[in-house]
Amino acid sequence: MIKRLKVKNDFVFQRIFGSQENKDILISLLNAILKTDDDNKLTDIEMINNTKLEKDLLTDKQGVLDVRAKTAAGIQINIEIQLINQYNMEK
């Protein structure tokens, strides 16, 4: 019996979509999610290694993203897989 890893696992998701050698896969995923038209499609991204989010307050919870990238236009994209709607994120 072959045991398969699930892409919904944070570690697996990060290894697939967060590596420089697989950035073409991430670009395709983002273009599909963002539903960009041909003029606005992402064509290149830069992977950002620092995925820790800065806390605003001492009592804030530390946030760590699955993947962080920057577009050619300089826009940062924070990518986090969520399996359960916690009702604490914008769409």
N, C-alpha and C positions, 0 to 999 in steps of 0.2 A: 504494500500500500504506500503510495507516494503522499507525503504530507506537504501541502502547499502553504506558502506564506500568504497572508492576506494583505492587500495593498492598503486597507484601512488601518493597519497597525502603524503608529507614528514612526517607528524605526524604519519600517519597510517603505512607507510613503516618502520619508526624507531621503532614503538611499536612492530611490527611483527618481524623484523629481528635484532633489536638492543637490545633485552632483553636476559639475561643469560638463562632463562628458555626455550627460543626458539632457542638456538644456533644450535641445530641439523638441523633446517630449514635453517638457514644461511649457515651452512656447505654444505648442499645439493645444495643450490643456487650457492655458490661459485664454487663448483666442476663442476656444469653444465656450468657455464659461462667460467671458466678457461679451461674446457675440459681436465682435468687432467687424465693421465693414472692411472691404479690401483696402481702402485708403488709410485705415487706422490699425491694421493688423500689426501685432508685435512681430518684429523680424529678428530681434536680438535682445538678449538680457544679460546682465552681469549678476552672478551669484554673490550674495553678501554672506560672509561666514558668521558674522555676529547676529545670532537669532534671539538674543536676550533683549527683552524690552525693558527700558528704564522705568523705574517706579517713580510716581509723582510724590507719593507720601511714604513715610517709613512703615506705615501699617498696610500698604498695598501689597497684594500678592505678586510674586515674581512671574512674569510672563515669558514663555519661550515659544517661539514660532517653529513650525515644522520646516518652512522654507522662506527665505527672504531674498528678493531679487530687485534689480533696478533696470528700468527700461532705457533704451537709447535716448529718450527724451528726459531722463533723470528722475522719473516717477518711481518711487519705491512701492513694491507690491509685497504685502505680508500675507503669507499663505499658511493657513491652519486648517487641518481636517477636523471636523466636528461630527461625531456620530450621533450625539443627542442634542436636541435644541435646548440650550440653557436660557434662551430668551434674554441674553445679555450682549448680543452682537447685532450690528446693523446688517441688513441684507447685502 
